[in-house]
Amino acid sequence: MDAVLERANDGSELKVIPDDARGDTVADTAVRKPSREEAEEAVRTLIRWAGDDPTREGLLDTPKRVTKAYKEFFKGYEDDPAEILSRTFQEVAGYDDMVVLRGIKVESHCEHHMVPVLGTAHVAYMPNGSVVGISKLARIVEAYAKRLQTQETMTAQIADAIEKYLDPKGVAVVIDATHSCMSCRGVKHSDVYTITRQFRGCFKEADQERRFWDLVRG
C-alpha cells in the first residue's frame, strides 16, 4: 500500500499515513509547514543566490510580497473537492443532456521549475439525475490548478473529482496551456501549446465526443 510521511504539529514525530486514510486536500499529508518568517528567510537566501542584496531598498519588502503571492498561487492546497461538489440539485425539469463550461481560466505553476502554466480548461459532465452549480466546476479547476502541478496530473485530478463526487454518466476535461518553463528557459519556444484531455464514461463514445467538441468550438 502506498503511504506518505506526516509530521506532527510540533515537528517532532513522523507517522505513516496510508493512501486510503488520506483526505483530498494535499495539506492533510504535508510535512510541517514552515512559518511565514522561515519562508521569508528562504526568499532572502534565493535573492542572495541570484547575486543581489536582500537588504537594499528595492528588495527589503520582496520576501513579504513573495510569500503573500505564494499563498495566493498555491491556495488550492487548502481546498476540499468533496466540499466544493457537495451540494447538488435534482429539480432540473428533466434535463438529461451534457453540461459544458468552456473557457475556464487556468493559472497554475509547473512543479519542476515553479514557473507559470497559463491556459484554458473546458469541462463537461453528463448528469445522472442531479446537477451541480456551474461555478463549482470552475472552482474544481482552480482547486487543482492552484498547486504545483503537471498538466497531465491536473487534467486527471479534475476528471477524478467530478467522477467521484457527482457520479455522472460521463466526464470530459480538456486543458490547453502554455508553459513558462518552455518559453522562458531551455528551448525558449513561446508559441507552443500543450493539450491534455480526459474522457470518461459516455464521452468515450464517438458521437458524444463529437458533440462535446462542437460545443467547445462554438
Backbone torsions as a table, in degrees:
resi	resn	phi	psi	omega
1	MET	NA	132.5	177.5
2	ASP	-67.9	149.5	-179.7
3	ALA	-152.6	165.3	174.8
4	VAL	-129.4	164.8	176.5
5	LEU	-97.6	133.8	177.2
6	GLU	-121.3	133.1	179.6
7	ARG	-95.4	141.6	178.0
8	ALA	-61.9	162.8	-175.7
9	ASN	-57.4	-32.5	-179.1
10	ASP	-86.8	1.5	176.9
11	GLY	78.0	9.4	-170.9
12	SER	-96.4	-14.2	-170.7
13	GLU	-142.8	141.9	175.2
14	LEU	-109.2	140.2	175.0
15	LYS	-136.4	154.0	-177.8
16	VAL	-90.1	129.1	178.4
17	ILE	-115.5	112.1	178.3
18	PRO	-63.0	153.8	179.8
19	ASP	-55.7	-40.9	-174.6
20	ASP	-75.6	-2.8	176.9
21	ALA	-106.9	2.6	-176.5
22	ARG	-91.4	153.6	175.9
23	GLY	-84.8	178.5	179.5
24	ASP	-83.4	-14.7	177.3
25	THR	-85.5	124.6	-177.2
26	VAL	-60.7	-30.4	-178.9
27	ALA	-60.0	-23.7	-179.8
28	ASP	-62.1	-24.9	-172.3
29	THR	-114.7	7.9	-174.0
30	ALA	-79.5	147.2	169.8
31	VAL	-63.9	155.4	-174.1
32	ARG	-37.3	127.5	-179.8
33	LYS	-75.6	128.6	178.3
34	PRO	-61.8	157.0	175.5
35	SER	-72.5	166.2	177.0
36	ARG	-61.6	-38.2	179.6
37	GLU	-63.1	-40.7	178.2
38	GLU	-65.1	-40.1	179.0
39	ALA	-64.6	-41.9	179.4
40	GLU	-64.5	-37.8	178.1
41	GLU	-66.5	-34.6	176.8
42	ALA	-63.7	-37.3	177.2
43	VAL	-65.2	-41.0	177.7
44	ARG	-61.2	-39.1	177.9
45	THR	-61.8	-43.3	179.2
46	LEU	-65.2	-37.7	177.7
47	ILE	-62.2	-44.5	178.0
48	ARG	-64.4	-39.9	179.4
49	TRP	-63.2	-35.0	178.8
50	ALA	-70.9	-17.4	176.6
51	GLY	109.7	12.8	-178.6
52	ASP	-116.6	176.7	-175.1
53	ASP	-109.1	109.9	-178.0
54	PRO	-67.3	-8.1	179.9
55	THR	-94.5	-4.6	178.7
56	ARG	-74.7	158.3	-169.2
57	GLU	-53.9	-46.5	-175.5
58	GLY	-67.8	-17.5	-177.1
59	LEU	-111.5	-1.3	-175.3
60	LEU	-57.4	-42.8	-177.2
61	ASP	-95.8	2.2	-178.3
62	THR	-60.4	-43.7	178.4
63	PRO	-57.0	-39.8	177.8
64	LYS	-66.2	-41.7	-179.4
65	ARG	-65.1	-41.2	-177.9
66	VAL	-66.1	-45.1	-179.6
67	THR	-65.9	-35.9	176.2
68	LYS	-65.2	-42.0	178.7
69	ALA	-64.9	-41.5	-179.8
70	TYR	-62.3	-35.9	178.5
71	LYS	-61.3	-36.5	177.3
72	GLU	-76.2	-43.7	-179.0
73	PHE	-58.3	-37.1	-170.7
74	PHE	-116.9	30.3	-178.7
75	LYS	-68.8	-13.4	179.4
76	GLY	-62.8	-22.3	178.5
77	TYR	-64.8	-20.7	-179.7
78	GLU	-93.5	-8.0	-177.0
79	ASP	-83.9	144.2	179.0
80	ASP	-112.7	106.7	-179.0
81	PRO	-55.9	-35.9	179.7
82	ALA	-61.8	-40.6	179.2
83	GLU	-69.8	-41.3	-178.9
84	ILE	-59.5	-40.2	-175.5
85	LEU	-100.9	17.8	-172.7
86	SER	-75.4	-27.8	-175.5
87	ARG	-102.1	118.8	178.4
88	THR	-123.1	166.8	-176.8
89	PHE	-129.2	135.9	179.6
90	GLN	-104.5	-14.4	179.4
91	GLU	-83.6	83.0	-176.7
92	VAL	-125.0	20.5	176.3
93	ALA	54.8	35.6	176.8
94	GLY	79.4	10.6	-179.2
95	TYR	-61.2	126.8	-176.6
96	ASP	-138.7	24.0	178.8
97	ASP	-106.8	175.6	-175.3
98	MET	-67.6	151.1	173.1
99	VAL	-112.9	124.3	-174.6
100	VAL	-124.9	129.1	168.4
101	LEU	-112.1	120.8	178.9
102	ARG	-114.7	149.0	175.5
103	GLY	78.6	29.4	176.2
104	ILE	-73.2	127.2	-178.6
105	LYS	-68.2	133.6	177.4
106	VAL	-115.8	122.9	174.0
107	GLU	-128.8	105.9	-177.6
108	SER	-131.0	-176.0	177.6
109	HIS	-136.1	133.1	178.3
110	CYS	-63.3	129.8	-178.3
111	GLU	-74.4	-12.2	-179.4
112	HIS	-86.2	-36.3	-177.0
113	HIS	-125.7	-5.0	178.8
114	MET	58.9	39.5	175.3
115	VAL	-117.6	162.3	-170.7
116	PRO	-64.3	145.4	167.4
117	VAL	-119.9	117.0	-173.5
118	LEU	-123.2	134.4	-179.6
119	GLY	-177.1	-151.9	-173.8
120	THR	-136.9	141.6	175.7
121	ALA	-117.3	143.5	171.8
122	HIS	-120.0	125.4	-174.1
123	VAL	-128.7	135.9	177.8
124	ALA	-142.3	153.0	170.9
125	TYR	-146.5	155.7	177.1
126	MET	-104.6	110.4	-175.4
127	PRO	-58.1	150.1	178.6
128	ASN	-124.6	53.3	178.6
129	GLY	106.6	-17.9	179.1
130	SER	-149.5	161.1	179.5
131	VAL	-127.0	164.2	177.2
132	VAL	-115.9	153.8	176.7
133	GLY	-56.5	135.5	-172.7
134	ILE	-62.6	-29.6	179.1
135	SER	-64.0	-25.0	-178.9
136	LYS	-68.4	-30.4	177.1
137	LEU	-67.3	-40.3	176.2
138	ALA	-65.3	-36.6	179.4
139	ARG	-68.1	-34.5	176.9
140	ILE	-65.1	-41.3	176.2
141	VAL	-59.3	-46.6	-178.7
142	GLU	-65.4	-37.9	-178.6
143	ALA	-58.7	-37.8	179.7
144	TYR	-90.1	-27.2	178.6
145	ALA	-70.3	-36.1	-176.6
146	LYS	-82.0	52.9	176.5
147	ARG	-146.6	169.3	169.5
148	LEU	-73.1	125.5	-167.4
149	GLN	-142.3	162.5	154.4
150	THR	-108.4	151.0	-177.1
151	GLN	-64.5	-35.8	-179.9
152	GLU	-62.9	-45.9	180.0
153	THR	-64.1	-45.1	-179.2
154	MET	-58.7	-43.4	180.0
155	THR	-60.6	-45.6	-179.7
156	ALA	-67.1	-39.2	-178.8
157	GLN	-64.2	-41.1	178.7
158	ILE	-62.4	-46.0	178.9
159	ALA	-63.6	-41.5	179.8
160	ASP	-59.5	-45.1	-176.9
161	ALA	-64.5	-45.7	179.9
162	ILE	-63.6	-41.7	-179.9
163	GLU	-65.4	-41.2	-176.2
164	LYS	-71.5	-44.6	-170.1
165	TYR	-95.9	-19.0	177.5
166	LEU	-105.0	-18.3	-178.4
167	ASP	49.1	52.3	-178.2
168	PRO	-80.0	174.6	175.7
169	LYS	-76.2	-19.5	178.5
170	GLY	-171.8	158.7	179.8
171	VAL	-137.6	141.4	173.6
172	ALA	-133.5	130.8	177.4
173	VAL	-135.3	126.3	176.7
174	VAL	-130.0	131.4	176.4
175	ILE	-123.9	132.1	-179.7
176	ASP	-123.5	112.9	-170.4
177	ALA	-146.0	157.6	171.8
178	THR	-105.0	149.3	-175.8
179	HIS	-118.4	119.1	-179.6
180	SER	-64.0	-25.8	178.6
181	CYS	-66.5	-17.4	177.5
182	MET	-100.8	-28.8	-176.6
183	SER	-90.8	-27.9	-174.5
184	CYS	-106.2	-6.9	-179.4
185	ARG	-149.9	177.4	176.2
186	GLY	60.1	-121.8	-176.1
187	VAL	-72.5	-20.4	176.4
188	LYS	54.8	52.7	173.0
189	HIS	-102.5	113.5	-171.0
190	SER	-92.1	-14.2	-175.1
191	ASP	-111.4	31.2	-179.6
192	VAL	-104.8	130.0	178.7
193	TYR	-112.6	137.9	176.4
194	THR	-103.2	129.4	-179.7
195	ILE	-118.1	124.7	175.9
196	THR	-124.2	152.9	-177.6
197	ARG	-150.9	152.2	173.1
198	GLN	-137.0	119.8	174.9
199	PHE	-115.4	125.6	-178.2
200	ARG	-124.1	154.7	174.6
201	GLY	58.5	-130.9	-174.3
202	CYS	-64.7	-19.1	-179.6
203	PHE	-74.4	-6.3	172.5
204	LYS	-79.3	-13.8	177.5
205	GLU	-77.0	138.1	-172.6
206	ALA	-58.0	-40.2	-176.7
207	ASP	-70.0	-37.6	179.0
208	GLN	-71.7	-37.7	176.4
209	GLU	-63.2	-41.8	179.4
210	ARG	-63.8	-42.6	178.3
211	ARG	-63.3	-39.6	177.5
212	PHE	-59.4	-49.8	-178.7
213	TRP	-64.4	-35.8	177.8
214	ASP	-61.2	-41.6	-179.8
215	LEU	-71.4	-39.2	-179.5
216	VAL	-66.2	-40.8	-177.8
217	ARG	-80.7	-11.6	176.9
218	GLY	71.8	NA	NA
